[in-house]
């Protein structure tokens, strides 16, 4: 009886919930790929919704199921690449090395994949890394850092720092010029890239990183009333509410009051005043405020939400909180942002800080892009014209380094 009830109610519940979501979904009407955007958004939302239900029923763990659902990857050979798994200082990595001979030491792109520190894997990003290695003629190293919530923060940063430091010191043994190593990452991987770069500039025992390549990274939790958080709360793909749900899972905490976070109730007054010079809607260019932005007065401070935010308000987790002494030493940067991304303004504010401190920035903005648009760019149902154009810009940047 119970099973029959589940089999009847579950599909009906999914259909009804997705109907409500579709009505509110924030999809750029100007795009020629409207239905592909809608399909991708609904697909991802159903994946999260079904995995949540199955977890509540005690059938499986949501995070582990989504890891599998995002992409089931396997180790594949390639006619034009040497692909092998190794360990750098006990951290698993996968190396993609072009088979064609090089006239001298190669450049290398060290990739730190995204997935909120929980969902991405070496297998899931195999197609991305193969594509980058083939198109740029560059060795690519993908770091298989430990994942939350099984391995809490700062395990992810520690693994990436250990692997990158090891490789910078050993690059010549891999036929790589240690002065032509690029760190790249998407989403939370982009955050890890910047955190590693910020730490490396304080060290003198490793070669300097040539560049950082950042794809729609999240950079702060101080001001969640920025225009992009309001404009893109209903996606597509990365919903505002989902940001907080993923953060709660990452920190192994119960999901807290989303509405309170969205009004900055988790931030003490002295804290917001201290960092307003770097993190504020006033610093976001006006062209990004025309699409439904209304300034929001902060809610009364909540000690409970402040404690829940915890590490998310620390410099070791938020690159935008780093001092100018650190920022001005950072390497040349490529930054990709998307108009329909709740995290868009984090990237814009980081761009401003880099430029204000004299760091060269190559910025590419996708006017109808969304968070995650570059993932599975090799898969036709999820292929978007803007993502393909963006990949060409990324390839050009890497080849210049």
Secondary structure as UniProt FT lines:
FT   HELIX           2..24
FT   TURN            29..30
FT   TURN            32..33
FT   HELIX           34..56
FT   TURN            57..58
FT   HELIX           62..70
FT   TURN            79..80
FT   STRAND          81..88
FT   TURN            89..90
FT   STRAND          91..98
FT   STRAND          106..112
FT   TURN            116..118
FT   TURN            122..125
FT   HELIX           126..136
FT   STRAND          139..143
FT   TURN            148..150
FT   TURN            153..154
FT   HELIX           155..170
FT   HELIX           171..174
FT   STRAND          176..186
FT   HELIX           188..200
FT   TURN            201..202
FT   STRAND          211..215
FT   TURN            224..225
FT   HELIX           227..231
FT   TURN            232..234
FT   HELIX           240..250
FT   TURN            251..252
FT   HELIX           258..262
FT   TURN            263..266
FT   HELIX           269..275
FT   TURN            276..278
FT   HELIX           281..283
FT   HELIX           286..288
FT   TURN            290..292
FT   HELIX           303..309
FT   HELIX           310..313
FT   TURN            315..317
FT   HELIX           319..321
FT   HELIX           324..327
FT   TURN            328..329
FT   STRAND          332..340
FT   TURN            342..343
FT   HELIX           344..356
FT   TURN            357..358
FT   STRAND          361..370
FT   TURN            371..378
FT   HELIX           380..382
FT   HELIX           385..400
//
